Amino acid sequence: MSLIELARKTVEDARKLGAEEATVSVSRSSELSLVRRAGKLEQATQATSRGLSLSLLVDDRFSVHSTSDLRPEAVSVFLERAIAATRVLEPEPERRQPALSLCGRGASEEELDAVDASYGSLTVEARRTAAEALEAAVEALPNRKRVLSATMYVGDSSDESVRVMSNGFEGVRSSTGFGAGVEMTLEEPGGRRPEATAWYSALHRDDLPTNAFIAAEAWEKAEQRLGSKPAPSGRYPMLLENRVAGRILGVIAGPLSGSELHQQRSFLAGRLNSVIANTSLTITDIPNIRRGLASRPWDGDALVARPMPIVEAGVLKNYYISTYYARKLGVEATTGGRSNWVVGAGARSPEAILRDVSKCIVVTGFLGGNSNGLTGDFSFGVHGLLVEHGKVVGHVGEMNVSGNIEEVLGHLVEPANDVWTWSSVRSPSLFFDEVQFSGT
């Protein structure tokens, strides 16, 4: 039985057993990863999996169940037990499926281009060669003698899933994935061993950067940790590096959700069409980017996935409202969760921006921290560079950046022009004129 046939039959059987509505998702995936260190293959892992997820509405009562046993007789028992368990729950009529007219595909398989056609012909030998080539790139670094250890990772995956809903919706999704990275530890006088990781993911193998690029980035990030120490506490201009900008911007992601709004845990409640950031900030949710890491044809409710403005010139334009929370809140549904966030870019490079600043902290990474969705306050550990007029004068570590996200976004001066594309948050580096740092 194919995935789609199994999903259709499970929905049909659920209706026969008394379910008013049923949503069935069936998936199968495979992945393989290699870890190489010190000239040897240290670990090889291969896994395949299949699973079925079932959402039920029985007598206005809602539940979600899952199983990895897809034998027909096992699915039948699973289904009977799931429906029986649902009947004892409290009613939740807001969980009803959306109208079929709202569901569908926002972009075709061809438009999303999420499957690398070469995946099926990828051999074990080719994967081994890829790991060896990445290690060779590390060995070729000009400062290799300062590298205490380096571990290389390569991996790939293939996923296929189908969804069938009792409202008539049916959909199929497929994707491949490739990853490559280096974890590097350097030796420093005094016994310190600064380390860093450079990791990249892409849906197509050809979209990964070169091995030399990955090795050089791992070295650069590790080198930036040499001799790092906290700078004096105070308010500094901050350049937030493009590859880590999502950590700060992510502080507003949770408070945008319908669940947080409904439970009155969002500082952005009631703020639609009001200013929450400087006019230089624009964020758009775009689910149909070709080969985008978070691209999708539909969302979690099977609603057609369409581009949606989140912040326009500093003004909040939309929340993430699923059909369930739309009914709870008495508003129109938008979509239940984010896809690719695309942050508007500026005209200047980070280097050009830094040349005009007398002193600035460039944040290149984060180390733990927390944020409060009810207030917008946050505090994150950071490391990076201290820069004066474009020149690096020190390596910064053991510091915290903190504040209120709305206040901090109000201090955004300009985005750079270096959009980072190996992430679901496609952001350039962001320059702020004044941010609170805690150090010595």
C-alpha positions in Angstrom: 0.0 0.0 0.0 1.4 3.4 -1.0 1.6 6.3 1.5 -1.4 8.1 -0.1 -3.4 4.9 -0.2 -2.7 4.2 3.5 -3.7 7.8 4.4 -6.9 7.6 2.4 -7.9 4.3 4.0 -7.1 5.5 7.5 -9.3 8.6 7.0 -12.1 6.4 5.6 -11.9 3.9 8.4 -11.9 6.7 11.0 -15.1 8.1 9.6 -16.7 4.6 9.7 -15.7 4.3 13.4 -17.5 7.6 14.2 -15.0 10.3 13.7 -16.6 13.6 12.5 -13.2 14.7 11.0 -9.8 13.1 10.5 -6.5 14.3 9.3 -3.8 11.7 8.4 -0.2 12.4 7.6 2.1 9.5 6.6 5.8 10.0 6.1 9.0 8.1 5.4 12.5 9.3 5.6 16.1 8.2 5.3 19.3 9.8 6.4 23.0 9.1 6.5 25.8 10.9 8.3 29.5 10.5 8.5 31.9 11.9 11.2 35.6 12.0 10.4 38.5 13.0 12.6 42.3 12.6 12.6 42.3 11.0 9.2 39.8 8.3 10.2 36.1 7.7 9.8 34.9 7.9 13.4 31.2 7.3 13.0 28.7 6.3 10.3 25.0 6.4 10.9 22.2 5.4 8.7 18.5 5.4 9.6 15.2 5.0 7.9 11.8 5.6 9.4 8.1 5.6 8.7 5.4 7.2 10.7 1.7 8.0 10.7 0.1 11.0 12.5 -3.6 11.1 13.1 -5.8 14.1 14.2 -9.3 13.3 15.2 -12.5 15.2 16.0 -15.0 12.8 17.7 -18.2 14.3 19.2 -16.5 17.7 19.1 -13.6 16.3 21.0 -10.1 16.6 19.5 -6.9 14.5 19.9 -3.6 13.8 18.1 -2.0 10.3 17.9 1.0 8.8 16.2 2.5 5.4 15.4 5.4 3.9 13.6 3.8 0.5 13.0 2.2 0.8 9.6 1.0 -2.8 9.2 -2.7 -2.7 8.3 -3.7 -4.8 11.3 -1.7 -2.6 13.6 -3.2 0.6 12.1 -6.7 -0.8 12.7 -6.1 -1.4 16.4 -4.3 2.0 16.7 -7.3 3.7 15.1 -9.9 2.0 17.3 -7.9 2.9 20.5 -7.4 6.5 19.3 -11.1 7.1 18.7 -12.0 5.5 22.1 -9.5 7.7 23.9 -10.8 10.8 22.1 -14.4 10.3 23.3 -13.4 10.9 27.0 -11.9 14.3 26.4 -13.5 17.7 26.8 -15.2 19.2 23.8 -13.2 21.5 21.6 -15.3 22.4 18.5 -12.9 25.1 17.5 -10.6 22.4 16.3 -12.6 21.8 13.2 -10.8 21.7 9.9 -10.8 24.8 7.7 -13.0 24.9 4.6 -11.6 23.0 1.6 -11.7 26.3 -0.4 -9.0 27.7 1.9 -6.7 24.7 1.5 -4.3 23.8 -1.2 -0.9 24.3 -2.7 0.7 27.7 -2.8 3.6 26.6 -5.0 4.2 23.6 -7.2 6.9 21.0 -6.6 8.7 22.4 -9.6 8.6 25.9 -8.2 9.8 24.9 -4.8 12.5 22.6 -6.3 13.0 20.9 -2.9 14.3 17.6 -4.3 17.9 17.1 -5.6 17.5 14.6 -8.5 21.0 13.3 -7.9 20.1 12.0 -4.4 19.1 8.6 -5.6 22.5 7.9 -7.3 24.5 9.1 -4.3 26.8 6.2 -3.2 28.5 5.4 0.1 31.8 5.9 -1.7 30.8 9.4 -2.8 29.8 10.3 0.8 33.1 9.0 2.1 35.0 11.0 -0.5 33.0 14.1 0.5 34.1 13.7 4.1 37.7 13.2 3.1 37.6 16.3 0.9 36.3 18.4 3.7 39.1 17.1 6.0 41.7 17.9 3.2 40.4 21.5 3.1 41.1 21.8 6.9 44.5 20.3 6.5 45.3 22.9 3.8 44.6 25.8 6.1 47.7 28.0 6.4 47.6 28.0 10.2 46.9 24.2 10.5 49.5 23.7 13.2 47.4 25.8 15.7 44.5 23.5 15.3 44.3 21.1 18.2 41.5 19.0 16.7 39.0 19.2 13.9 36.0 17.0 13.3 34.2 16.9 10.0 30.6 16.1 9.4 28.7 15.3 6.2 25.2 14.1 5.9 22.1 13.9 3.7 18.5 13.0 4.0 15.4 12.3 1.9 11.8 12.8 3.1 8.4 12.1 1.6 5.1 12.8 3.2 1.4 12.8 2.3 -1.6 14.4 4.0 -5.2 13.4 3.6 -8.1 15.3 5.3 -11.7 14.4 5.6 -12.6 17.8 4.2 -11.3 16.6 0.8 -7.8 17.9 0.9 -4.9 15.7 -0.3 -1.3 16.7 -0.7 2.2 15.2 -1.3 5.5 16.7 -0.3 9.1 15.6 -1.0 12.4 17.0 -0.1 16.1 16.2 0.1 18.7 17.7 2.4 22.5 18.0 2.6 24.7 19.2 5.4 28.4 19.8 5.9 30.4 21.2 8.8 33.6 21.4 10.7 34.0 21.6 14.5 37.4 23.1 15.3 39.4 23.5 18.6 42.5 25.7 18.7 45.3 25.7 21.2 45.9 28.9 23.2 48.7 29.7 25.7 47.5 29.3 29.2 45.5 26.2 28.6 42.4 27.6 27.0 41.0 25.8 24.0 38.6 28.0 22.1 36.4 26.2 19.7 33.9 27.0 17.0 31.6 25.3 14.5 30.8 26.1 10.9 27.8 24.2 9.6 25.7 24.6 6.4 22.5 23.0 5.2 20.9 23.0 1.8 18.2 21.1 -0.1 20.5 20.6 -3.1 24.1 19.4 -2.7 25.3 22.1 -5.2 24.0 24.8 -2.9 26.5 24.0 -0.2 29.5 26.3 -0.1 32.9 24.8 -1.1 34.9 22.8 1.4 37.6 25.5 1.5 34.9 28.1 2.4 33.6 25.9 5.3 37.1 25.2 6.6 38.1 28.8 6.4 35.0 29.9 8.3 35.5 27.4 11.1 39.1 28.7 11.4 38.0 32.3 11.4 35.3 31.7 14.1 37.7 29.8 16.3 40.4 32.4 15.9 38.0 35.1 17.0 37.7 33.3 20.3 41.5 33.5 21.0 42.2 35.8 23.9 38.6 36.8 24.2 37.6 38.7 27.3 34.7 41.0 28.3 34.8 44.6 27.4 33.7 47.2 30.0 29.9 47.3 30.6 28.1 50.0 28.8 26.0 51.0 25.8 27.8 50.3 22.5 26.9 50.4 18.8 26.3 46.8 17.7 26.7 45.1 14.4 24.7 41.8 14.6 26.3 39.4 12.1 23.9 38.1 9.4 24.2 34.4 10.3 23.2 35.0 13.9 20.6 37.8 13.4 17.8 35.3 13.8 18.5 35.0 17.5 17.6 38.6 18.2 14.8 38.8 15.7 13.4 35.5 17.1 12.5 37.3 20.3 9.4 38.7 18.5 8.5 35.3 16.9 6.8 33.7 19.9 4.7 36.8 20.9 3.4 36.9 17.3 1.7 33.5 17.7 -2.0 33.0 18.2 -1.5 30.8 21.2 0.5 33.5 23.1 -2.1 36.2 22.1 -5.0 34.0 23.3 -3.2 33.2 26.6 -2.4 36.9 27.1 1.4 36.2 27.2 2.4 38.5 24.3 3.7 42.1 24.6 2.6 42.5 20.9 -1.1 42.0 21.7 -3.2 44.7 20.2 -0.2 46.2 18.3 -1.2 45.5 14.7 -0.4 48.5 12.5 1.6 50.2 15.2 5.4 50.9 15.2 7.5 48.3 16.9 10.9 49.0 15.3 12.8 51.5 13.3 11.6 52.2 9.8 14.7 50.5 8.4 13.3 47.1 9.5 11.2 45.0 7.1 10.4 41.3 7.6 8.4 39.3 5.1 7.3 35.6 5.5 7.9 34.0 2.1 7.0 30.3 1.9 7.6 29.9 -1.8 11.3 30.7 -2.1 12.9 28.2 -4.5 15.1 25.8 -2.5 14.3 27.7 0.7 15.0 25.8 3.9 11.6 26.6 5.3 9.6 26.8 2.0 6.3 24.9 1.9 3.3 24.6 -0.3 0.8 24.7 2.6 0.9 25.3 6.4 0.1 23.2 9.4 -3.7 23.5 8.7 -3.2 22.8 5.0 -4.0 26.5 4.2 -2.5 27.7 1.0 1.0 29.1 1.8 1.3 32.7 0.6 3.8 35.5 1.3 2.8 37.6 4.2 4.3 40.9 5.6 5.3 40.7 9.2 7.0 44.1 9.7 6.9 46.8 7.1 9.1 49.9 7.7 9.0 49.2 11.4 5.2 48.7 11.5 3.7 45.3 12.7 1.4 44.0 9.9 0.4 40.4 10.8 0.2 37.8 13.5 0.6 34.0 13.1 -3.0 32.9 13.6 -4.0 29.2 13.0 -7.6 28.3 12.2 -8.0 27.1 15.8 -6.8 30.3 17.4 -8.7 32.4 14.8 -11.9 30.9 16.1 -10.8 31.3 19.7 -9.9 35.0 19.1 -12.7 35.8 16.8 -10.4 36.9 14.0 -9.4 35.8 10.5 -6.7 33.0 10.2 -3.4 34.0 8.6 -1.1 31.0 9.1 -0.1 29.0 12.2 3.6 29.2 12.0 6.4 30.9 10.1 8.3 29.8 7.0 11.2 31.7 5.6 11.8 35.2 7.2 13.3 37.6 4.6 14.7 40.7 6.2 15.1 43.7 3.9 18.7 44.5 3.0 20.5 47.9 2.9 22.9 49.4 0.5 26.2 49.2 2.3 28.5 46.4 3.3 29.3 45.6 7.0 32.8 46.8 6.4 31.7 50.2 5.1 29.3 50.6 8.0 32.1 49.8 10.5 34.5 52.2 9.0 32.2 55.1 10.0 31.9 54.0 13.7 34.5 54.9 16.3 33.8 51.9 18.5 31.5 49.0 18.0 30.9 45.4 19.2 30.3 42.9 16.4 28.3 40.0 17.7 29.3 36.8 15.9 27.6 34.2 18.2 25.4 33.6 21.2 25.9 31.5 24.3 22.6 30.8 26.1 20.2 33.3 27.4 16.5 33.8 27.7 13.6 36.1 26.7 10.2 37.0 28.1 7.4 37.1 25.6 5.1 39.0 27.9 7.4 42.0 28.3 9.8 41.7 25.4 12.8 41.7 27.7 15.8 39.5 26.8 19.4 38.7 27.9 21.8 36.6 25.8 25.4 35.6 26.3 27.5 36.8 23.3 30.9 36.6 21.8 32.4 38.6 19.0 34.8 41.4 18.1 35.6 44.9 19.4 36.1 47.1 16.3 37.3 50.8 16.1 36.9 52.6 12.7 36.7 49.3 10.9 39.8 47.7 12.6 39.5 44.8 15.0 41.1 45.8 18.3 40.0 42.9 20.5 38.1 39.6 20.8 35.0 39.8 23.0 33.6 37.0 25.2 31.9 36.4 28.5 29.5 39.3 27.9 25.7 39.6 27.8 23.6 41.7 25.5 20.2 42.7 27.1 17.3 45.0 26.9 13.8 45.2 25.6 13.4 44.0 22.1 11.1 46.8 21.0 13.6 49.4 22.3 16.5 47.6 20.7 14.8 47.4 17.3 14.0 51.1 17.7 17.8 51.6 17.7 18.3 49.8 14.4 20.1 52.2 12.1 20.5 50.2 8.9 20.7 46.7 7.6 23.8 45.8 5.5 23.7 44.3 2.1 25.1 40.8 3.0 21.9 38.6 3.2 22.6 35.2 4.6 20.8 32.5 2.6 21.8 29.3 4.4 19.0 29.7 7.0 15.3 30.1 7.3 16.0 33.6 8.5 17.4 35.4 5.5 18.9 38.4 7.1 21.7 40.8 6.4 24.0 42.0 9.2 22.1 44.6 11.3 23.7 47.8 12.7 22.3 49.3 15.9 23.5 52.7 17.3 23.1 51.8 21.0 22.7 48.5 22.8 23.3 47.6 26.4 26.2 45.2 27.0 27.3 43.8 30.4 31.0 42.8 30.8 33.6 43.9 33.3 
